[in-house]
Amino acid sequence: MKTLFILAFLGLILYNLGAGLYYMLVDQGTSKRTVNALTRRIALSVALIALVVIGMATGVVDPHGVGA
């Protein structure tokens, strides 16, 4: 379940990144849709990092690999 949650977040992040690129190419500076899409991407990225850190602190997510 936690893996699907993280993958859903990553999917939303990629969608907003693609939307920002699309709006940048189509709008040609006439609207703020590019800025809004990229702002949402940054907010989702920060939220995902915070949720992973909280998950590690509470024991829901087990870190492995580097430093193990």
C-alpha angles and dihedrals in degrees: 000000000000090000091054090048092053092045090050090053091049090049091053090048092052091045092054091046090053091045090053091052092047093049091047091055097041105037097046093204099311097114142027096240092109093053092046093050093049091045090054089049092054092046091050091048092051091046092050092050091048092049092050091050091048090047091052092048093051094043097246091116118044113211115221139167115037112054095007 
